[in-house]
Amino acid sequence: MEYIIIIISAIFVNNIVLAQFLGICPFVGVSNKLSTSIGMGGAVLFVMTLATIVTWLIQTYVLTPLGIQFLQTIAFILVIASLVQMVEIILKKVSPALYGALGVFLPLITTNCAVLGVAILTIQKDFNLLEGVVYAISNAAGFALAMVIFAGIREHLDLMEVPSGMRGVPIALVTAGILALAFMGFTGIV
């Protein structure tokens, strides 16, 4: 039952983008097309899950036993940067089209505060490794869900007549705000 609460809470109630406001840059920047947002969601899922596993192990077996928890942020950033480089190399070989579509936003996963935030929150919430992995996957799924919904709305808005002063980023931000309000409807479920 505890895992179900973690999943529902991370995806809907405390959505990493719409409730905690982490990962806004790739959320707004990559959500122009549905296909790109799905690819970014997959890349974030992979990096966030691996980063949580590796950072939990580093925290538990290196930083805490040595009493150097103050190096947590630096160590976690190095791990995330290394994992993003690995994902970038793999995407370049496996899917050059997706690699090209993600463009500058793929390296932005390195500085995506959602990935670092989930790694740190896993430690702060005192999750064990399995709970941490479930939490990371659920947060990545919540990130991807928000991006896919947002991308679908933005693609639909491209077909609509939007006043010239609201085209582009302004209407995207208004839409993101309304989407965040919609997700607030899940408050109280867990």
PyMOL commands that set and color helices and strands:
alter all, ss='L'
color gray80, all
select helices_A, chain A and resi 2-13+24-29+34-66+69-94+96-105+107-109+113-124+129-158+164-166+169-186
alter helices_A, ss='H'
color red, helices_A
deselect
rebuild
show_as cartoon
